[in-house]
Amino acid sequence: MFLGDIPEAAVWAIYFAPMVSFAIIAGALLLRVPQFQDQHASNLTIGAIGISWLLALWALDTSIGADGERVGFDSHLWMELFELRIEFGVTLDSLSALMMFVVTSVSLLVQIYSTGYMHGDTGYRRYFMHMSLFTVAMLGLVMASSLLQLFIHWELVGLTSYLLVGFWFDKPSAAAAAKKAFIVTRFGDFFFMIAVVLIWTKTGGVFDIAEINAIAEHHELSDSVLTGFVLGIFAGAVGKSAQFPLHFWLPDAMEGPTPVSSLLHSATMVAAGVYLLGRFFPAVEASPDGVHTTIAYVGGFTAILAASMGIVANDIKRVLAYSTISQLGYMVMVIGLGGFVAAIFHLFTHAFFKSLLFQGSGSVNHATGTFDMRLMGGLWKVMPITFWTFLIGALSLSGFPGFAGFWSKDEILLDAWKYDKFLFVIGVIVAFMTAFYMFRVIIMTFVGEYRGGEESEHGGHGPPHESPRSMTTPLIILAVPSVLFGFFALNGFGTFLEGSLPEEIRHFEFKLEPVVVACSVSAALGGIGAAWAVYFFRQPAPEQLGKAAGPLYTVAADKFYVDEIAEDGVVRGALDRVLGPAAAAFDKYVVDGVVTGAALAARQVGDMARRLETGQLQAYTSMSMLGVVVAVAVIFVLSGNVLER
């Protein structure tokens, strides 16, 4: 610990700094301030997130000094209404401190990178406004002490993702991808919302996350309630972290600008689901065994499914998108196996090397005008910084010994070896596939002869060239943690991470299992070697390999027809042909029928009542006398017990 304890106001400033930049940029755009130029928007965003990054370092230092234990900040009452009491606050422990550091670090580098990538774009200021808002949403999510507070920022992350994926909304593909991402993740969010309501009703109005975990850990909830709650938050994680069957939105989300992919869909937004499971890990641990098995096997299946699609994709960003889904599957799998430290450690290392790879793909696109690897090749000669940094990211993702990804992936495989040998085999196969498709990318993109690229939407790109310094500097910086951050495993990192957990479920012990290490290294080296054999030496040639795979290659290339099932089967089939007409009929005959019927009944009653208004005094007197007689008769019957005789 180098500094004193961070005050609560400084922790809140981590959250509010990018909010201020968002408000200023939004105000300038709304009021059309002529003096507010593009560089002002980028400088303001970078400055605000830079402040958040410095304060996040201070928060991390404080958390390390507290051994990862929760630093006690009281919650603040926001609203109280009858039984509803809503308090908001910040949580500072090893998990939140680490995530604040990850979010601010990656976001800061992405903003710097964006100044070069987005230069000249007509929506430059709007882009940085949305980036500021997304950073606010993500920081609010990881800092929240209340489940309701977390859910609000969870939804705000979804909104800002929609705005950034559809940033180039004039492109039909980008607009469709934004809608797809927003709608698909809503399915998971719906069940997450049910989990929020369920736990609030069953705990007597508790929203505090630490309290909910304590209640679950001490088995104060029935198994059915705990199962419903954990599966509800898991459904939310399935949507945000793109797990099967809600994984198919993420590859299409690559339609957004590449820095968006680097931030949202590699390091932060998609990591929110894994963070959510980690934050409620005590509740997950206390849930029945069937829940653990469900989480682990959904993650394992997603990992191998996405890896198989990554092997056959030709768009470099889509390969990285499938890789992200696969690596998130790894994390979800090990959460189900009880490996809290392994999941968060891999989330930590993955954020940096995957952000590096996405930014590297943007640098390649900047030089070639395309993301299609079949039109690339030979770029290592003219783009040395991009090549070497991309190679470092690929080696880390592949689990090459000594790189960050090796250490975190080894922890995942170790937990799988201890608790489920079948999932261990799946994990090793995925490790081989990961190394294979990443070095397929390396060879097709950087090795051999340049294959011409294509004209970009903004005009010719000219001959291949290295990207400007604003884009290469973040690549160089991100390459450092992609190598070094894995060595934290040797220095008590697991013990620090478990500081956010109750003592009863802290069981991490750093250990290198020879069998696991041998399998992990063999898978990585085997995948790299196989990629060189197929795509460089062409022994066998990729075409021969595709023919030998037969229908399996075709099915994987067509993404296992999940898009067709979801869009044609569910949306156009069930919704358009069944639920759509049913809803229209319900609206016409029930909703409109009730409204029209009520209006018609009121009109008829009015017509009848109107006939009583004759204007004759004798008629009014007779009606009054009749009313008195009826009233007396009723009183006589009720008070005299006539009905009981």
N, C-alpha and C positions, 0 to 999 in steps of 0.2 A: 504494500500500500504506500503510494507516494504522496497522496494528498489527504487532507482531512475529509471527514464525512460530508457528502454532498447534501445541501439543504433541500427540503421538499420543493421550494420555489424554483430551484435550478432544474429539478427533474421535470416540473411542469413546463419550464422554458424549452426543454427538448421538444415537447409537443407543440407549443405555441409559436416557435420561431418560423417554421414553414407555413403555419396558418397565417401569420402576418404577411409573408410574401405573397401567398395566394390572394389575400384580401386586397393588397395594394395593386397587384396586376389585374385582378378582376375589376376593381374600381376604375383603373386607368382605361381598360378596354370598354367598360360600360359607359364612361363619360367621354370616351374618345379623346383623351388628352394628347394633343399633338406632340408635346415634348417627350412623351414616354416612348422611347425607341426599343427596337428588338434587344439590343445589348443590355438595356436596363432590366428587362425581364429576366434574362439569363443570369446577369450579375446578382440580381436580388435573390433569385432562387438559390444560386450557388452559395451566396453569403449566408442566407438563412439556414440552409442545410449544413453548411460548414460550422455554424454556431451549435447546431444540434449535435453534430459529430463530436465536437470538443467536449460538450457537456456529457455526451454518452460515454466518452472515455473516462470522465470523472466518475460517472455512475458505475461503470464497470470496475474502476479502481476501488470504489467504496464497497462494492459487492465482493470483490476478492478479499478485501480486508475483513469482511464479515463471514468469510468462508462459504459464501453463497447463500447464507441464511437470509431470511426475509428481514429487510430493514423496516422498522415500524413507522409507517406513515398512516395517520388516521384518515378515514374516509370523510367526505363532506356531504352533508344533507343537501340534496338538490330539490326534492319535492316530497311532500307527505300528504296523502289524500286517503282518509279512512284507514283501511288496512294496508294500503300501498305506501311503502316508504322506500324512496330511491336515493341511494348514496353513490357518489362517484369518488374515485381516488386513484392513486398510482401504486403499483406494486413494484418494489425493487428487490429482486433476488437474483440468483445466478441465471435463471432462464430469461427473465425480462431484460436484465442488463446485457446479456449476450445478444439477444435479438435486437435491442436498441442499437448496439454497436454494429451489427450486421446491416440493419436497415439503413442507418445513416451513412455507413461506409460505402456500401454499394450505390446508394442513391446519389451521394456526392460525386462519385466517379462517373456515374451515368450522366449527370447533369453537365459535367465538364466535357465528356465525350459528345454529348448532344449539341454543343455549340458548333462543332465541326460538321457533324452528320446532318443537322437540321438547318445549316446555314443557307439562307436564301429562300427557305420555305415561307409561303404566305401566312401560314398559321403559327409562326415562330413564337409569338407572345402567348397565344392560346395554349400551345404545347407546354410551356413552362408553368403556366397557371395550373393546368391539369396535373403536371408532375408534382407541384407543391402540394396540391390537395391530396394526391395519392400518398405522399409521404406522411402527411398529417393522419390520414386514415390508418395507415399501417402502424405508425407509432402509437396511435390511440388503442389499436387492437392489442399490441404486445405489452402495453403499460397498464391496461385496465385491471382494476381490482374487483370490479363488479361484472357478473355475467351479462347483465343488461347493457352495461357500458361496452363490453366486448362485442355484443351482438350488433349494437348500433354502428360501431366502426367496421365490423365485418360486412355489413350491408353497404357502408360507404366505400369500402374497398371494391365491392362489386360494381358500384356506380362509376367510380373513377376508372376501373378497368374497361367498362363499356365505352367511356369517353375516349380513352387512349387507344384501344384496339380499333375503334371506328374514327380515329383522328382524321384520316383522309376519307371523310364521309362521302365525297363525290365519287369514289370508286365503289361500285356495287358490291364487289367482293369484300371490301373492308366493312361496309355497312352491314352486310349479311353476317360476317364473322363476329361483329360486335353484338348483334342481336342474339346470335347463337350462344356466345359466351354468357351473356346476361341471362338468357332464358334457361339454359341447361343447368347453370349453377343454382338457379332459383329452386329447382327440384330438391337439391340437397338442403338449401337454406330453409325450405318449408318444414322439413323434419327437424332441423336445428331449432326453429322457432317453437315447434311442439315440445321439444326437450326443455326449452327455457320455461315455458308455461307449466309443464309437468313438474319440474323441480321446484318452481315457486309455490305451486299449490300444495305439494306434498311436504315441504319443509316449513310451512307457515310463513311464507313471504321472504325467504332468504335468497339474496342475489350475490352475496359476497362469495368469491371463488374459494378462498381459503376455508370458509365455513362449510361450503358445499362439499369440498373434498374431505373435511374432517367428519362430516355426517356420514358420507359414503364409506369412509375408511373404518368407522366404528360400527358399521352395519346397522345404522338407525333407519335405513330404508329397506323395504321389502325387495326381494330379488327381482320381482316383475317391474317395480318402479325404477330400480337401478339399471336393469337391462334396457328399459325404454329410454332412459336418459342417456346412457352411454351410446346406444345405437343411434339416437337422435343426433348427438354431436358428431358421431362417426359419419352419419349421412352428410352433415355439413362439410366435414373434411373430405369426403368422397367428391363432392362437387367442386370445392375450391382447389383441392390438390389433384384433381383430374384422375381419379381412380375409376376403374371399371365398375359399373357401366356408364359413368358420366365423364369418361376421359376424352370423348371425341371433340370437345370444344377447343382444346388447347392447340392442336396443330393449325386449325383455321385462324386462331388468334395471332398467328405470325403475320397477318395482313397489316398489323400496325407497324409503326416505325421500329427499326431494329433496337434502338435504345429502350423502347417500351418492352420489347421482348426480354432484353437483358435485365430489366428491373422487375417487371411484374411477373413474368412467366419463367423465371429461372431462380431468382433469389428471394423474393418477398411474397407476392400475392399467393402463389401456389404453395409456398411454405406455410401459409397461415393454417391450413388444415392439419399439418403435422404439429405445428405449435399448439393448436387447440387440443389435440390429443395429449400432447406433453403437459400442457397446463392442467388438464384434468386427469393426469396419469394415476393419482391415488384412487379416483373413482373407477377408472378403467381396470386397475388392479383388483379392486374389490368386487367387480362384476363377475357373474358366473363364467365358468370355463368356456362355455359355448360362445360367449361374446368375444373372448380372446381369440378363439380359433377362427371365428368369422373375420375379425380384423386382420389377422395374420395371413389367412389364405386369400382374401381379397387383394392385399398388398402384393403377395407373391405372384398371383395370377396376373395382376396388372404389370408387374415388372417384366415378366417374360413375354407377355402379349405386346407391350410397347416396344421392347427390344427387337422383336421379330419384324415389326413395321419399320423400325429405324434402319434395319439392314437393307431394305429394298427402296427406301425413299431417295430421290435424286435432288431435292431441294435442300440446301444445306441448313436452312433455318428449321425446316420440318424434321430433319434428322435430329437436330438439337432439341426440338420440342418433344419428340418421342423419347429421347434420352431423358429429358426432365421427368416425363411421366413414369418412366422405368425406375429412375432413382428415387422418386417419391414413393413408388411401390416398395422399394427396399426399406424406406423409413417406416412406412405404415406396417409392413410385415414385421419388423423387429419391435415396434410398439406393441403389437399383438402378442409377441413372444416375451414381453416384459423387459425389453432392452431400452429403457429410457435414455441412458447415456449414449448408447450406440446411435439411436435415432437422431438425437439433438446434435451429436458430434458430426454426423454425416450431413445434417442440415446446415451446420456451420461451415464445413469445408466446401460443400457443394455450392453454396451461395457464391463463393468467390471464383472458383474455376468455371462454373457454368456461365456466370456473368461475363467472364473473360472470353469464353467461347462464342457467346452471342455477339459481343462487341467485335470479336475477330471476324465473324461472318459479315457484320456490317461493313467492316473495313474492306473485305474482299468485294462486297457488292459495290462499294464506293469506287473500286478500281475497275470492275468488269461490267457493271450495269446489270448484273443478273445474280440470282441465287441458285441457278441450275448448275450443279457441279459438272454436268456433261459439257458445259461450255467454258469450263475453266482449265486449269492445268498449268504447270510451270511457273507458278506465281512466287515461289520461294526466292527466285533470283531478283525480282524487282520489288518484292515486299518483304524484306528480311525481318523487320520488327514484327509485322503481323504473323509471319510464318513461325518464328521462334516462340513467340508468346502463345500462339495457338497450339503449337506442339506441346508446350508445357501444360496447357489446359487439358489437352487430349490425353497426355500421359497420366495426369492426376485423375481424370475421370475414369481412365482404364484401370486404375489401381496399380500402376507401375510402382515397384518398390522404391521407397524414399519420398514419394510425392504425397501430398496431403490426402488425396483420395484413397491411397493405399491403407493408411492407418484407420480412417473412419470406416471404410468398407470391410476391413479385417474384423472390426468390432461387431459389425452386423453378422458376418459369416460365423464368428465365434458364438454369438448367442443362438444362431440357428443350429449350429453343431451341438450345442448343449441341450436344446429344448425340442428340436424337430428336425430329424435327419433328412426328411423329404424336402423340407423348405431349404435346408442347407444345399442339397443337390440343385434345386431351382436357382438358388443364389449363385452358385458356382457357374452354372450354365449362362446365367444373365451376365456375369462378369466376363466370360469368354465372348459373348455376343457384343457387349459394350466395347471391348477392346477392338473387336473386328470392325464394327461399323464406324468407330471413331478414326481408325487408320484407313479405312476406305475413304473417309472424308479427306484425310491428309493427302493420300495419294492422288485422288481425283482432282483435288483443288490445287495443290502446290507442286506436285511432281509431274514429270513428263513435259510435253509441249503445250503451249497456250492454244486453246481451241476457239478463241475469237470473242467470247462474251456476247453481249447483245446491246442494242440501244436501250438506254434507260428511259423512263417516262419523262424525265426532265431534259432529254436530249442526249447527244453523244457523250460518252465517258472518256474517249480518247484511248491511247495505249495504256496498259496496266501501269500503275504507279503506287508508291507508298502513300498512305493516308496522311493528312496534316497532323501536326504535333498535338493538337487538341484531342485527336482520336488515338494516337499511338501512346501518349503519356499514360492514360488510364490502363491501357493494355499492359504496359511495363509494370505499373504499380500492382495490378491484380495478379500478375505472374508471381509476385513474391509470396503472398499468402497461399497461392496454389501449390507452392512447394513447402513452405516452412510451417504453416499452421497445423499440419498433421503431427508435428513433433510435440505439440501440447499434450498429446496422449502420454508422453513419458514424464510429464511434470505435474501430475495430480489434477489434470483437467476433469477426469471423471468424478473425482471426489468433490471438486468445486461445483460441477453441474448438479450433483445429488443434494447439494445444500438447499435446493428449492423443494425437496421432497421431505415428508415426515421421516423421522429416524427409523421407523419400523420397516420401511421398504427400501432402505439404502443397502444395496448389496453388491455394488460395483467393485471389481478388483481387476486392475490392469494385468493382462496375461497374454502371452504369445503361445498359442497352441500350435505345435509343429505341423500337425496334419492340416489345420486350417490355413496356415501361412503357405504351406506347400501347394495346396489346392488353389488358393487365391493367386499366387505368383504364376503358377502353371496356366491358369485360365487367362491371365493378362498377357503373358508372353505368347501363349498359344493363339489367342485372338489376333495379336499384332502380327505374328508370323503368318497366320492364315490370310490376313488381309494383304500382306506383301506378296504372298504366293499367287493369290487370285488376281489382284488388281495391278500389280507391277510386272511379275514374271508370267502372269496369265497361265498358270499351271495348277488347276484347270482355269480356262477362261471364264469370266463372269457369265457369258451366254450359256456355256455348257453347264455351269452350276445351276443356272435358272431352269434349264430344261430338265436337269436331273431332279430338281425339287418338284417339278410338275405342278399339280394344282395348288400345292402349299405356297409356292412362290406367287401364283396368281392371286390367291386369297389374301396373302399378306400385302401384296401391292395394292389390292382393293380395300385395304384396311379392315379385313374380315367382314365387310359389308355392314359394319355398325352404323355408318352414316345412312345407308339405304334403309336399314331397319328402323332407325330413329326418325328419319325425315319422311320416307315414303310409307313405312308401316305404321308408325305411331302418329306422326303429325298429320300427314295427308290421309292416311287410312282411318285411324281411330278418331282423330279430332275433326278432320274436314268432313268425313263421310258419315260418321256416327254421332259423335258428341256435338259437332257443330249444328247439324240439322235438329238434333234433340234440344239443344239449348235455344235455337231459334223458335222451335215450336213451343217450348216452355215460356219463352218471353212473350210470344204472340198470344197464346191461349190462357196462360196462367197469370203472368205479371200484368200484361195489358188487359186481360179479362177481368182481373180484380179491380183495376183502376177504372176501366170503362163501366163495369157493373156497379161500382160504388157511385159513380157519377150518375148513372141511369136511375139507380134506386133513389138517390137524393132528389133527382128531378121529379120522379113520380110521387114521392112523399110531398114535395112542394106543391105539385098540382092538386093533390088531394086536400092539403091544408088550405090552399088558396080558395077552394070551393066553400070552405066554412066561413070565410070572410065575406058575408052577404051585405053588411052595412045596415041591417035591421036590428033596432034595439030589442024588440021582442025575442028574436032568435038568440041574441047574446044572453038575455035574462034567463031564458029557458035552459040554455047550456050551463049557465052558472048554477041554477037550481039542481040540474041533473048531476053536476059535479059534486055538490054538497051531499046529495042523497047517496051517491056512490061512496064517498069518503066515510059518511056515517055508517053505512052498511059494512064496509071493510073493517072499521074500528070495532064495531059490534061483534063481528065474527071472530076477529083475532083476540080481543080482550075477554070475550065471553066463553072461550074454549068451545065454540060451536063445532069446530072441525074435529074435536076429540070425542064428541058425543056420538 
